[in-house]
Every structure is written in structure tokens, then in C-alpha cells.
Amino acid sequence: MKNRIIKNTAKVILISTLLLVESCATVPLIGRSQLSLVPESSMLELSLTNYNDFIKANKISTNKDQTATIKRVGAKMSAAVEKYLSENGFADRVADFKWEFNLVQSDELNAWCMPGGKVVFYTGIMPITKNDAGVAVVMGHEIGHAVARHGNERMSQQLVQQYGAQIGGAAVTELFKTNPEKAGSIFQTAYGLGTQYGIMLPYSRQQEYEGDKLGLIFMAIAGYNPNEAIGFWERMAANSTAKTPEFLSTHPLEQNRIDAIKAFLPEAMKYYTGK
């Protein structure tokens, strides 16, 4: 009996491991393998639903100058992203993107990009961005999350945590089909739209650093100097009202982030042809 239990346990572990291996993807540029259980079609559907709900529930900014800035930078950044990914064999990452750039009225220092290219800035962060290049720093970082499919990775991690490593792509599809509310809840947690400290935090520090690296390259290709990222994060640090310990934060401490950006700048500057 004991040997049978051991064999069955080993079989379950083997099957689980194979399922997880088969569900791995690779982060563009970074090269890191990541868990990806949720079909991209489901991610896009969830994104569009949550994005439309958000836009309906929030006030679009009437500041014409700031809105024009977001849309102007957005046009350049989206073109740069598509160019970079196409030239590096990752064009499929944005093949179904329908880019939209909106500015909503809120004092919160925040911005995000959902799968499908739905980008939202909050008016509260605009004074910190200061100029087009500052907006490009934030926008590049948030688009980097979407291109790297960090949301899918976070959702996949939550699914494994809740249902076990044996859950596969077919089971995920069936779960989302029969329980759309559950799917929506997991999506909102993964994107930080729900409780701040839920089952999982929106993005790990590793994913934040990856978003920074991708964002620096995207902004460089778009014609914005990646060195502007240092000034932006210094301004963010100066405007921090509380110093949350890094292990409790979804973002790296500003100085740690600035140090990592400085280390990556020589690589990012290879893509910058501006003055």
C-alpha cells in the first residue's frame, strides 16, 4: 500500500511538472521562462470588459493639454513597441492590440496598461512626469508589463495556488467559461484593481525591473532619452508620502530602481538616435 501511494504521488508530481513546463512562455528581451496558463484570447476578453467598466465608472480628464500629451506620446510609443517586437520575432505579442490612451481625473499617482493596449494615466501623476519624456518613462514601463504578459503570469500563479499545479490550459478555459465572476476576480487581483493586499500582489519586484528594462528600450526607439527615467524616479521618491518596506511593496524602493536603471542605460541608449 505504501509503495502504491508513493508511486501515485510521484505520478501526480510528474504530470503536474509536465503541465507547468508545457505552459511556459518566454519574456521578450529578458529571456526568462514564465508560467502562462491563461489563453491570450481570455486575457484580451477580460481586459476589454474591465477596461470598459473602468472608463464608464471614472471621469475622463477635460485637461486638453495633458490629454494631448498622453495621446501624442502614446502614438509614438505604440509604434516603437510594434517596431521592436516585429524586428525581434515577437510581433504576435501585440498582433491583437487595439491601442487606446486615456487620461482620467484622479489624484492618485498611477498609470497602467492592460492586455490589448488599453493605457490609462491618472491626472495625479502628470506633475511628476513633467514632460513628454517623463510620460514615456511611465508609459513604456506599463506597456512593458503588457508585452511581457506579466498579468497572465500573475493570474497563472494564482490559479496554481488555488487549484493546484495539476490545472492545465483546458481546465482553465473551462473554469473561465463556467465561472466568469471567478475569472474576473482573479484578473482584477492580478492587475491590482481589487484589494491591494489580496492573494497575490499585482507585480513582483522582478516583474517591475523587467517592465523598466523593456520600457527604456521602447522609449529610446520612440525618440525619448532613456536618461529621463532617472529624473522621473527621483521626483517620485521626493513625492513619496510613506516609505513602505520593500518586502511589503509591489514596487522596488526608488533608489534600488534607479540603480538598476543606471546599470541598464548603456544597453537602452543603443536604441536612442535622438539628441
C-alpha positions in Angstrom: 0.0 0.0 0.0 2.8 2.4 1.0 4.7 1.7 -2.3 1.4 2.3 -4.3 0.9 5.7 -2.5 4.5 6.7 -3.3 4.1 5.7 -6.9 0.8 7.6 -7.3 2.3 10.6 -5.6 5.3 10.5 -7.9 2.9 10.2 -10.9 0.9 13.3 -9.8 4.1 15.3 -9.4 5.4 14.2 -12.8 2.1 15.1 -14.5 2.0 18.4 -12.7 5.5 19.2 -13.7 4.9 18.4 -17.3 1.8 20.6 -17.4 3.7 23.5 -15.9 6.6 23.0 -18.4 4.2 22.9 -21.3 2.6 26.1 -20.1 5.8 28.1 -20.0 6.5 31.1 -22.2 9.5 33.4 -22.6 9.6 37.1 -21.7 10.8 39.1 -24.7 14.4 40.6 -24.3 14.7 39.2 -20.8 14.7 35.5 -21.8 13.1 34.4 -18.5 10.7 31.5 -18.6 7.3 32.3 -17.2 4.1 30.4 -16.3 1.3 31.1 -18.8 -1.8 29.1 -18.3 -4.5 31.6 -19.4 -5.3 31.7 -23.2 -4.5 35.1 -24.6 -8.0 35.3 -26.1 -9.3 35.1 -22.5 -6.9 37.7 -21.3 -8.0 40.1 -24.1 -11.7 39.5 -23.3 -11.2 40.1 -19.6 -9.1 43.2 -20.3 -11.7 44.7 -22.6 -14.5 44.1 -20.1 -12.6 45.5 -17.2 -11.3 48.4 -19.2 -14.8 49.4 -20.4 -16.2 49.1 -16.9 -13.4 51.3 -15.6 -13.9 54.0 -18.2 -17.6 54.1 -17.5 -17.0 54.4 -13.8 -14.3 57.1 -13.9 -14.3 60.7 -15.1 -12.2 61.3 -18.3 -10.0 64.4 -17.8 -11.0 67.6 -19.5 -7.5 68.9 -19.5 -6.8 69.2 -23.2 -3.1 69.8 -23.0 -2.4 66.8 -20.7 -4.8 64.6 -22.8 -3.0 65.6 -26.0 0.3 64.7 -24.3 -0.9 61.2 -23.4 -2.2 60.6 -26.9 0.9 62.1 -28.6 3.3 60.0 -26.6 1.1 57.0 -26.9 1.2 57.1 -30.7 5.0 57.2 -30.7 5.4 54.6 -28.1 2.9 52.1 -29.6 4.7 52.5 -33.0 8.1 51.9 -31.3 6.8 48.8 -29.5 5.4 47.3 -32.7 8.7 48.0 -34.5 10.9 46.5 -31.8 8.8 43.3 -31.4 8.4 42.8 -35.1 12.2 43.1 -35.6 12.9 40.6 -32.8 10.4 37.9 -33.6 7.7 38.8 -31.1 5.2 40.5 -33.3 2.5 38.1 -32.1 2.6 39.8 -28.7 0.8 42.8 -30.0 -0.9 41.4 -33.1 -4.4 41.8 -31.4 -3.7 45.1 -29.7 -6.2 47.9 -30.3 -4.3 50.8 -28.7 -6.2 53.3 -26.6 -4.8 56.1 -24.5 -6.9 57.9 -21.9 -6.4 60.3 -19.0 -8.7 60.0 -16.1 -9.4 62.5 -13.3 -7.8 61.2 -10.1 -5.2 62.5 -7.6 -3.7 59.0 -7.5 -0.1 58.7 -8.8 -0.8 55.8 -11.1 -1.0 54.5 -14.7 -1.5 51.1 -16.3 -1.7 49.2 -19.5 -4.0 46.2 -19.9 -3.6 43.4 -22.5 -4.8 44.7 -25.8 -3.0 48.0 -25.4 -5.5 49.8 -23.2 -3.5 52.5 -21.5 -4.8 54.8 -18.7 -3.0 57.6 -16.9 -4.3 59.4 -13.8 -4.0 63.2 -13.6 -2.2 62.9 -10.3 0.9 61.5 -11.9 1.1 64.2 -14.6 3.0 66.8 -12.5 5.6 64.1 -11.7 6.1 63.1 -15.3 6.8 66.8 -16.0 7.2 66.4 -19.8 6.7 64.1 -22.8 9.8 62.1 -21.9 8.6 61.6 -18.3 5.3 60.3 -19.7 7.2 58.0 -21.9 9.1 56.6 -18.9 5.8 55.6 -17.2 4.1 54.5 -20.4 7.0 52.4 -21.5 7.1 50.7 -18.2 3.4 49.9 -18.1 3.4 48.7 -21.8 6.4 46.6 -20.8 4.2 44.7 -18.3 1.6 44.1 -21.0 4.2 42.9 -23.6 5.8 40.7 -21.1 2.4 39.3 -20.2 3.0 39.7 -16.5 -0.7 39.8 -15.9 -1.1 36.3 -17.4 1.8 35.1 -15.3 0.2 36.5 -12.1 -3.1 35.0 -12.9 -1.5 31.7 -13.6 0.3 31.7 -10.3 -2.9 32.4 -8.5 -4.7 29.6 -10.4 -1.9 27.2 -9.3 -2.1 28.4 -5.8 -5.9 28.0 -5.6 -6.4 24.8 -7.7 -3.0 23.1 -7.6 -0.2 22.6 -10.1 -2.3 19.9 -12.0 -4.5 22.6 -13.6 -3.9 22.8 -17.3 -4.9 25.1 -20.2 -8.1 23.1 -20.9 -9.2 23.2 -17.3 -8.5 27.0 -17.1 -10.6 27.6 -20.2 -13.5 25.5 -18.7 -13.2 27.3 -15.4 -13.4 30.7 -17.0 -16.3 29.6 -19.2 -18.4 28.2 -16.3 -17.4 30.8 -13.7 -16.8 34.2 -15.3 -17.1 36.0 -12.0 -14.2 34.0 -10.7 -12.1 34.8 -13.8 -12.9 38.5 -13.4 -11.9 38.4 -9.7 -8.6 36.8 -10.5 -7.9 39.3 -13.3 -8.7 42.2 -11.0 -6.3 40.9 -8.4 -3.6 40.3 -10.9 -3.9 43.9 -12.2 -4.2 45.5 -8.8 -7.8 46.5 -9.5 -9.1 44.8 -6.4 -7.8 44.6 -2.8 -4.2 45.9 -2.6 -3.0 43.0 -0.5 -5.1 40.2 -1.8 -4.0 36.6 -2.5 -1.1 37.9 -4.7 0.4 41.3 -5.1 -0.1 42.9 -8.6 3.5 42.6 -9.7 6.6 41.2 -8.2 9.8 43.3 -8.0 11.3 41.0 -10.6 8.5 41.9 -13.0 8.9 45.6 -12.1 12.5 45.5 -13.1 11.6 43.7 -16.3 9.0 46.4 -17.1 11.7 49.1 -16.6 14.1 47.4 -19.0 11.5 47.0 -21.7 10.2 50.5 -21.1 13.6 52.1 -21.5 14.1 50.4 -24.9 10.6 51.3 -26.1 11.0 55.0 -25.1 14.5 55.1 -26.8 13.1 53.7 -30.1 10.3 56.3 -29.8 12.8 59.1 -29.7 12.8 59.8 -25.9 16.1 59.9 -24.0 16.1 56.9 -21.5 18.2 59.0 -19.1 15.0 60.9 -18.3 13.9 57.8 -16.3 16.4 58.7 -13.5 14.9 62.2 -13.0 11.3 60.8 -13.1 12.0 58.2 -10.3 13.9 60.8 -8.3 10.8 63.0 -8.4 8.7 60.0 -7.5 10.9 59.4 -4.5 10.7 63.1 -3.4 6.9 62.8 -3.6 6.6 59.6 -1.6 4.5 60.2 1.5 5.5 57.0 3.2 8.5 54.7 3.0 7.0 51.2 2.7 9.5 48.4 3.4 10.4 46.9 0.1 9.4 43.4 1.0 5.8 44.7 1.5 5.7 46.7 -1.6 4.7 45.8 -5.2 7.4 48.2 -6.4 11.1 48.3 -5.7 12.4 51.1 -3.4 13.1 54.1 -5.6 16.9 54.1 -5.1 17.1 50.4 -5.9 15.1 51.0 -9.1 17.3 54.0 -10.0 20.5 51.9 -9.5 19.1 49.2 -11.7 18.1 51.7 -14.4 21.5 53.3 -14.4 23.1 49.8 -14.9 20.8 49.1 -17.9 21.1 52.6 -19.5 24.1 51.7 -21.7 22.0 48.9 -23.3 19.0 51.2 -23.7 21.0 54.0 -25.2 21.9 51.8 -28.1 18.4 52.2 -29.4 18.3 56.0 -28.9 19.0 58.1 -32.0 17.8 61.5 -30.7 19.8 64.4 -29.3 
